[in-house]
């Protein structure tokens, strides 16, 4: 994926982040009332056949929540302790009573992520990589505070050289490279950015410099 495209995406995300009270604030009433300070990230449930999806997505999540102003429990430590408690599979942790997980770590909230797509499809001379994530934050009692879903796709660009034969060869090579090493992580980071920082994203946390301003604007609008 070109650096220019990545820069454009993150610029759009930054603009969305600046509009702290944009989107629909009413859907965040429960979040505002709970005002969580910490987030427990449990391993994502992977609905695809790619076993690397869970580990890769889990590794990218803490950065965005921490940047948003929340304390995030170390995900590797969380995974180890969950396994010690008998939750060896992500689905088992997702099915556990939220209050039990929250009490185990003294967490204010829990983030659940489901991976619906983590695939790279090869069709003729093109390869399309797709990710589709569902996010859900609940409080220590299991009440939903926030939810989102993000789907991202990427198909490599092929600039025309003016020579049809060379263009076909270039397309075949580009598609083969993408198929062999799909751009999952850039897409995952983009999806996370849009989910957490977008107009309907997670409000600033108590460790964010935007926190007080956000809630002052919220109070003034009510």
N, C-alpha and C positions, 0 to 999 in steps of 0.2 A: 504494500500500500504506500502510495507516494507521501512524502513528508508534507507536501502542500495540502493534500486532502486531510491528513491528520491535524494539521494546524487549523484548517477551516472548521473542522468538527469541534475542536477544543475551544476555539474562539466563540462559536455559537453556544457552547456549554457555559462559558464564562459569562456571556451576556445574559443567559437564562439565570445564572446564579445571582447576578446583580439584582434581578427583579425578585427580591426576597419574598414579597407578598403577592406576586402574580399568581395566575392559575386560580383554582377554586379553594379559598381558605377554609370554607365550611367543611370540606371533606377531611380536614385535619383537626377538627375540634377535639376529638378524642386524644390526639397526639399532644395538642396544646395543653389540655387538662392534665395529662399524665406527666408531661415535661421530663422525659427520661434523661438521665445523665450518662448512662452506660448501655452498651449494646453487646449482647452475647451472640456471636455468629456461629451457628451450628453447621456442620458439613452439608453442602447442597445435595438434594436428591437428584440423581441423574437418570432421566427417562430415556436416554439414548444408549447406544451400544459402545460408545467410546469411553473406555474406563478412565482416560486422562481428564475428562471433563470436570469431575468433582474436585480433584486436587488443584487444577488450574484456576477454576473459578474461585474456590475458597481462598487461594493465595492473593487474589486481586481485591477482595472486598474490604479488608480493614483500612486500606489507605483512604478510600473515599469517605468512610464514616468518620475516621479520625480527622480528616481535613474539614469535615462538616462540623466538627466540634464536639465529638462524643468520645468517651473512653471506650475502647474496644478491647475485650479480653483477647490475649494472644491465641490465635486460632489453632496453632499446633498443640499448645498446652490444653486447650479446650478439647480437642479431638482425643488426646491421650487420656484425659480424665473421664471423658464420656465412655471410652472403651473400657476403662477400669471399672466403671459403674455398670458395664454390661451392654452399652449401646455401641455395638461394633459396626452396624450399618447406618448410614444417614437416615434411611427410612424409619429405623427404630427410634432415633433421636427426635425425628419430626413427629412421631406418634406418641412420644412420652408426654405426660402432663406438663404444660408450660411452667406451672408453679413449682414443679419438682426440679426442673432444669434451672429456673431462675434462683431458687433457694440454694441449689448446689454451688452456684457461683456468686450469689448475692447480686444478681444482675437486675437492672430496672426494666430491661426490654430484651427481646429475642428476635433475631433476624433469621427467617427461613427463606431459602432460595431453591427453586425447582428449575432444573435445566430441561427444557422441552426440546430444544434443537441444539446440536453441536455436530454439524455435519458438513461435508464437502462433497458436492455432487459434480460429477464429470459428465458433460453432454457434448458430444462431437468435439469441437475445438475450444470449448470453454469450460472452466471450472468455477462453480459458485460456492462460496463458503457461507454458512448461515449459523447464527446463534440466536436463541430465543430463551429468555430468562423471565421467571416470575418471582417477584420479591414480596415479602410480607413481614411486617414488624408487629409484634404483639407485646402487651405489657406482661408483668409477672403473673397476672391472673388469666392470661390467654385472650384478653380482649384485643381485637385488631385496632392498631393505631394508624397504620399506613400500608398501602399496597401499590404495586406498579408492575408493569410488564413491558419488556423491551425486546424488540427483534431487530437484528442487524444482518445485512448481507453484503458480501464483497465479491465482485467479479473483476479480475485484473484487466486493466486497459491495454489495448494494443494499438499503438500509433501506426498509421499507414505509411509505408515506405514508397508507395507508388508502384511497387512490383508485386503483383498478386501472388506469385509463387513464394517470394520471400515473406510476404505477410502471412501466408498459410503456415509456413514453417515456424515463424515467430509466435503465432497463436498457439500452435501445438506445443511448443517448448514452454511458453508462459503457463498454459493450462496444466502441463505436466508438473511444473515446479510448484504451482499452487496446490495441486492434488497431493504431491509428496510432502509438502510442508505448509499446510493451511494456515492462514492468518487468523487463528482463533484469538490469540491474546489481544491484538489491537482492537478487534471487534468487541471482545469482552470488556475491555477498558472503556470503549465508547458507550456500550450499553449501560455500564455502571454509572458513568458520568451523567448520562441523560436521565437515568432513573433517580439518582440521588441529588443531582444539582439542578435538574430541569424545573420548569414552572410549577409542576405538581410533585416536586421532589421532597426530600426530608428537610424540615425546618432546621435552621442553625442550632447547634447544640450549645451547652453552657460554656464550652471551652473555645467557642468561635468569637472573633471580634465583632461579628454581626449579630450576636445573640440579643443584646439589650436593645439595639435599634429595631430588630425584627419584631420583638414583642411590644415595644412602644408603638410602632406603627400599627400593630394588630389591635392593641387596646384603643388607639385613636379611631380606628375604623369601625369599632363596635358601638 
